[in-house]
Amino acid sequence: MSYEYIIDNDIISLTDFLKTLDKESYPYNIDPFFTKPDIVKGFALYAKNDDQIIATYAARLLDYARYEKAFSNWAIGLKGTYSKVIIPEGVQWYSSCQWVHPNYRGQELGITMDRKKKDEIWNRGGTVNYANCREGLKDYHIDKLQYTVAQHQAFIPVGNVGGSGTEEDKNYYIVYETSS
């Protein structure tokens, strides 16, 4: 199938769209790093079939040290544990908010969206793309999405990490890939 792919600099519209989805289609809390008005550089990626949005992704320029400070404070505040993760220095972009409409899952659209998202990050001068993922998707990120490294990041006893896990998901990883 041929879909239309759209890049939009308005990330808040993407998170507003995700909030309209029912819990069966998008069972996650919205990643708080994509709801803040402090996003200086970032973009939303959409796949459309006709006029219907069938997949999303988002990325933003976000220094890993800032992400790590907020995430570790949050994890420890929930009585979880946090593992120090080192990622390469460079122009670091964080990505999240991937969603594929249930009728289009299993067609590798998520893989296509991830590749297009990374290409856009590299086009914008990014040199590192990192994301968090739940334990159950760690191998998918390495094997299918071609992130090069996955490191344990946190144990969250209540689960429910925005954008990547439900209440059942307790262990989270940082995955990353570099442009070179």
C-alpha positions in Angstrom: 0.0 0.0 0.0 1.0 3.5 -0.6 0.5 5.9 2.2 1.0 9.7 2.5 3.7 10.6 5.1 3.5 14.1 6.6 6.0 15.9 8.8 4.5 18.7 11.0 6.4 20.9 13.4 3.3 21.1 15.7 3.8 18.2 18.2 1.0 19.4 20.5 -1.5 18.6 17.8 -0.2 15.1 17.7 -0.6 14.6 21.5 -4.1 16.2 21.2 -4.9 13.6 18.5 -3.6 10.7 20.7 -5.8 11.8 23.6 -8.9 11.3 21.4 -8.1 7.6 20.9 -9.8 5.0 23.0 -7.7 3.0 25.5 -7.9 -0.1 23.4 -6.2 1.6 20.5 -3.7 3.7 22.5 -3.5 2.2 26.1 -0.7 4.5 27.2 -0.4 7.8 29.1 0.9 10.5 26.8 4.6 10.9 27.2 5.0 14.1 29.2 8.1 15.2 27.2 5.7 15.8 24.3 3.0 17.8 26.2 5.2 20.7 27.3 5.2 24.0 25.6 9.0 24.2 25.9 9.6 22.1 22.7 12.0 24.3 20.7 12.8 21.9 17.9 10.7 18.9 17.2 8.3 17.3 14.8 5.3 15.0 14.5 5.2 12.3 11.7 1.9 11.1 10.4 1.0 8.3 8.0 -2.3 8.8 6.3 -4.5 6.5 4.2 -6.8 8.9 2.3 -7.5 11.5 4.9 -7.4 9.1 7.9 -4.4 9.2 10.3 -3.2 5.6 10.6 0.1 6.0 12.3 2.1 8.6 14.4 5.5 9.3 15.7 7.2 12.3 17.4 10.7 13.4 18.0 12.2 16.4 19.8 15.6 17.9 20.5 16.2 17.0 24.1 19.6 16.7 25.8 19.7 13.3 27.5 21.0 14.7 30.8 17.7 16.7 31.0 15.6 13.7 30.2 17.5 11.5 32.6 17.2 13.9 35.5 13.4 14.1 35.1 12.9 10.4 34.4 15.1 9.3 37.4 13.4 11.7 39.8 10.0 10.4 38.6 11.1 6.7 38.9 12.5 7.2 42.4 9.4 9.2 43.4 7.3 6.1 42.5 9.5 3.9 44.8 11.2 2.4 41.7 14.9 2.1 40.8 16.9 3.9 38.2 20.0 2.6 36.4 22.5 5.1 35.1 22.6 4.9 31.3 25.3 6.5 29.2 24.5 7.4 25.6 26.8 9.0 23.1 27.3 12.7 23.1 26.1 14.8 20.2 22.9 16.4 19.0 20.5 14.2 21.0 16.9 13.7 19.9 14.3 11.9 22.0 11.4 10.0 20.2 8.1 8.7 21.5 4.3 8.7 20.7 4.5 5.9 18.2 1.0 4.6 17.4 -0.4 2.5 14.6 -4.1 2.1 14.0 -5.3 -1.4 15.0 -6.4 -2.1 11.4 -2.9 -1.5 10.1 -0.8 -3.3 12.7 1.3 -6.3 11.6 2.1 -4.6 8.2 5.5 -3.2 9.3 4.1 0.3 9.3 5.8 0.9 12.7 9.2 0.0 11.1 8.6 2.3 8.2 7.6 5.2 10.5 10.7 4.6 12.7 13.0 4.8 9.7 11.3 8.0 8.4 11.5 9.5 11.8 15.2 8.8 12.1 15.9 10.1 8.6 14.2 13.3 9.5 16.3 13.6 12.7 19.5 13.1 10.7 18.2 15.7 8.2 17.8 18.2 11.0 21.3 17.7 12.2 20.7 15.2 14.9 23.4 12.6 15.6 21.8 10.5 18.3 18.2 9.2 18.5 17.1 7.7 21.8 13.9 6.4 23.2 12.6 4.4 26.1 10.8 1.1 25.7 9.2 -1.5 27.9 11.0 -4.8 28.4 8.7 -6.7 26.0 9.7 -4.5 23.1 13.5 -4.3 23.7 14.3 -7.0 21.1 11.9 -5.5 18.6 13.8 -2.2 18.9 17.1 -3.9 18.3 16.1 -6.5 15.7 13.4 -4.7 13.7 14.0 -0.9 14.3 17.8 -1.3 14.2 18.6 0.6 17.4 22.2 -0.4 18.2 22.0 -0.5 22.0 19.4 -1.3 24.7 20.3 -0.6 28.3 18.2 -1.2 31.4 16.9 2.1 32.6 14.4 1.7 35.4 12.1 -0.5 37.4 8.7 1.2 37.9 6.6 -0.8 40.3 3.3 0.9 39.2 4.2 0.6 35.5 2.4 2.9 33.1 5.3 4.9 31.7 4.0 7.4 29.3 4.1 6.4 25.6 5.7 3.0 26.2 4.0 0.8 28.8 0.8 -0.1 30.6 0.3 -0.9 34.3 1.6 -4.4 33.7 5.0 -3.2 32.3 7.6 -2.6 35.1 11.0 -2.7 33.4 12.1 -0.1 31.0 15.1 0.3 28.7 16.9 3.1 26.9 17.5 2.3 23.2 19.6 4.5 21.0 21.1 4.8 17.5 23.7 7.2 16.1 23.7 8.7 12.6 27.2 7.4 11.8 
